[in-house]
Amino acid sequence: MTDDTTLSPWLFNLHDDAQGLKRELTKGVNTRIFVGDNVMLSVVRIDPHTEGTLHSHPEEQWGVILEGECIRIQDGQEIPAKAGDFWCTRGGVEHSVRTGDKECVVLDIFSPPREEYKKAGSGYGE
């Protein structure tokens, strides 16, 4: 068995920074995006002492903390979350994240895929 994911166009690795479409969402919040027909995955790295921009979008979003911890800001609430915690954000709900002393890595899952995230670049989109 090999761990060379370059052998297949459908096998990816969360830790391979060369894979995925890269976007800087805001200073200190960077993502690698993987686009499917009906769903989109985004591996987001949030630097320590960073706060994302409060925003909303029409797509449903699920997030899973893979590493670290953060404060999840959603629908007017601020709730501490750690590795293993996950959330659901319905379309149109304002949300963001804030980190403390540790980096946080989140796997975001969008359905349907966000149009503005289908290309590398910067920003959250419209």
C-alpha positions in Angstrom: 0.0 0.0 0.0 1.2 3.5 -0.8 0.4 6.9 0.6 1.1 8.7 -2.6 -2.2 10.5 -3.3 -0.9 11.6 -6.7 -1.9 8.2 -8.1 -5.6 9.1 -8.2 -7.6 12.2 -9.1 -10.1 11.4 -6.3 -7.8 10.7 -3.3 -6.7 13.7 -1.2 -4.9 14.3 2.1 -5.9 16.9 4.7 -2.2 17.6 5.5 -1.0 18.1 1.9 -0.8 21.9 1.5 -0.1 21.4 -2.2 -3.7 20.1 -2.8 -6.8 22.2 -3.2 -7.7 25.7 -4.4 -6.1 28.2 -2.1 -8.0 31.3 -0.7 -7.0 33.8 1.9 -10.4 34.6 3.5 -9.0 37.4 5.6 -5.7 38.0 7.3 -4.8 34.9 9.3 -7.6 32.7 7.9 -6.5 30.6 4.9 -8.3 27.7 3.2 -7.8 24.9 0.7 -11.0 24.1 -1.2 -12.1 20.8 -2.8 -15.1 21.1 -5.2 -17.5 18.4 -6.0 -20.8 18.4 -8.0 -23.1 18.8 -4.9 -20.8 19.5 -2.0 -17.6 21.4 -1.3 -14.9 20.8 1.4 -12.7 23.6 2.8 -9.8 22.9 5.1 -9.4 26.2 7.0 -6.4 27.2 9.1 -6.9 30.0 11.5 -3.9 31.6 13.1 -3.7 32.3 16.8 -5.3 35.5 18.0 -7.3 35.9 14.8 -11.0 36.7 14.2 -12.8 36.0 11.0 -15.2 38.5 9.4 -18.9 38.1 10.5 -20.7 37.1 7.3 -23.5 34.9 5.9 -24.2 33.1 2.6 -27.1 31.2 1.2 -25.4 27.8 1.3 -25.7 25.4 4.3 -22.3 24.9 6.1 -21.2 22.3 8.5 -17.9 22.8 10.3 -15.7 20.2 12.2 -12.8 21.3 14.4 -9.9 18.9 13.5 -7.2 20.6 15.6 -7.1 23.3 18.2 -9.9 25.4 19.7 -11.9 28.5 19.0 -14.9 30.6 19.9 -17.7 29.9 17.4 -19.7 33.0 16.7 -23.1 32.3 15.2 -26.6 33.8 15.3 -25.6 36.2 18.1 -24.0 33.6 20.4 -20.3 33.0 21.2 -19.5 29.4 22.2 -16.1 27.8 23.0 -15.4 24.8 20.8 -12.5 22.3 20.7 -11.2 19.5 18.4 -14.0 17.1 17.8 -16.8 19.6 18.1 -18.9 20.4 15.0 -21.7 22.8 14.0 -24.4 23.4 11.4 -25.0 26.8 10.0 -28.1 27.2 7.9 -28.0 29.5 4.9 -28.4 33.2 5.7 -27.2 32.9 9.4 -24.4 35.3 10.4 -21.3 33.5 11.7 -17.6 33.8 12.3 -14.8 32.3 14.5 -12.2 33.7 16.9 -9.0 32.0 18.1 -7.0 32.4 21.3 -3.4 31.2 21.9 -3.7 28.2 19.5 -4.1 27.7 15.8 -7.4 26.1 14.8 -8.0 23.8 11.8 -11.6 23.4 10.7 -13.1 21.2 8.0 -16.0 23.2 6.5 -18.6 21.4 4.3 -20.8 23.4 2.0 -23.9 22.3 0.1 -24.4 23.3 -2.6 -20.8 24.4 -3.4 -20.2 28.1 -3.1 -19.7 29.7 -6.5 -17.1 32.2 -5.3 -15.0 29.4 -3.8 -14.7 27.5 -7.0 -11.5 29.5 -7.8 -8.4 30.5 -5.9 -8.2 34.0 -4.6 -9.1 36.0 -1.5 -12.1 37.1 0.4 -15.3 35.5 1.6 -17.2 36.4 -1.6 -20.4 38.3 -1.9 
